Amino acid sequence: MCCFDDPKYYTRYGTPQVQQLCKEADTGTPAQQISDLQQVAEILSKDAAADWLFLLPNVTITDKNITGMPANGVSEAVDLTASPAHNRSGWSGHLQRRCPRLAQ
């Protein structure tokens, strides 16, 4: 989200307030980061700093035996770091059991 703090970024957006909040979020505590980025999100929304021509739905369907998939995900990414390779549960473990060459 803090790519919007750089007026040289392709969105050409970067107000002093957003720049300051992003800087504070980068150096603050986790609680401060959440608060600062919530403020940035509100400002970006009010200013309509970016718009998308279309949004593809993010639909994920998995077998009932697959665990560790995020519910109500907001991106197409799946965080495999939360389930280390030696952990045989969760998504990483499923990949290792079903598709060993993909899990490497």
PEDAHU-V555497 format. One record per residue. N is the residue number from 1. BURIAL is + if it has 24 or more other ideal C-beta (glycine too) atoms within 12 Angstrom, else -. D_FIRST is the distance of its C-alpha to the first C-alpha in Angstrom with 1 decimal. Layout:
n=[N | N]
burial=[BURIAL | BURIAL]
d_first=[D_FIRST | D_FIRST]
//
This chain:
n=[1 | 2 | 3 | 4 | 5 | 6 | 7 | 8 | 9 | 10 | 11 | 12 | 13 | 14 | 15 | 16 | 17 | 18 | 19 | 20 | 21 | 22 | 23 | 24 | 25 | 26 | 27 | 28 | 29 | 30 | 31 | 32 | 33 | 34 | 35 | 36 | 37 | 38 | 39 | 40 | 41 | 42 | 43 | 44 | 45 | 46 | 47 | 48 | 49 | 50 | 51 | 52 | 53 | 54 | 55 | 56 | 57 | 58 | 59 | 60 | 61 | 62 | 63 | 64 | 65 | 66 | 67 | 68 | 69 | 70 | 71 | 72 | 73 | 74 | 75 | 76 | 77 | 78 | 79 | 80 | 81 | 82 | 83 | 84 | 85 | 86 | 87 | 88 | 89 | 90 | 91 | 92 | 93 | 94 | 95 | 96 | 97 | 98 | 99 | 100 | 101 | 102 | 103 | 104]
burial=[+ | + | - | + | + | - | - | - | - | - | - | - | + | + | - | - | - | + | + | - | + | + | - | - | + | - | - | - | - | - | - | - | - | - | - | + | + | - | + | + | - | - | + | + | - | - | - | - | + | - | - | - | - | - | - | - | - | - | - | - | - | - | - | - | - | - | - | + | + | - | - | - | - | - | - | - | - | - | - | - | - | - | + | - | - | - | - | - | - | + | + | + | + | + | + | - | - | - | - | - | - | - | - | -]
d_first=[0.0 | 3.8 | 5.4 | 6.2 | 8.3 | 10.7 | 13.3 | 14.7 | 11.9 | 13.3 | 11.7 | 13.7 | 11.6 | 11.4 | 13.4 | 15.0 | 13.9 | 10.1 | 11.1 | 13.3 | 11.2 | 8.6 | 12.0 | 13.5 | 11.0 | 11.6 | 15.3 | 16.0 | 17.4 | 15.7 | 16.6 | 15.3 | 11.9 | 11.9 | 13.3 | 11.1 | 7.8 | 10.1 | 11.2 | 7.9 | 7.6 | 11.3 | 11.3 | 9.1 | 11.5 | 14.5 | 14.0 | 13.3 | 11.0 | 11.0 | 13.5 | 14.7 | 18.4 | 18.7 | 17.3 | 19.3 | 20.3 | 19.4 | 22.9 | 24.0 | 27.7 | 29.2 | 32.7 | 33.6 | 34.3 | 30.9 | 29.1 | 25.7 | 23.7 | 20.8 | 21.8 | 19.5 | 16.9 | 13.8 | 13.7 | 16.7 | 16.3 | 18.9 | 18.6 | 22.0 | 21.6 | 22.4 | 25.7 | 27.4 | 29.9 | 32.8 | 31.7 | 33.7 | 32.0 | 28.8 | 27.2 | 28.0 | 31.6 | 31.9 | 30.9 | 33.4 | 36.2 | 35.7 | 34.4 | 35.1 | 34.4 | 30.8 | 30.1 | 31.0]
//
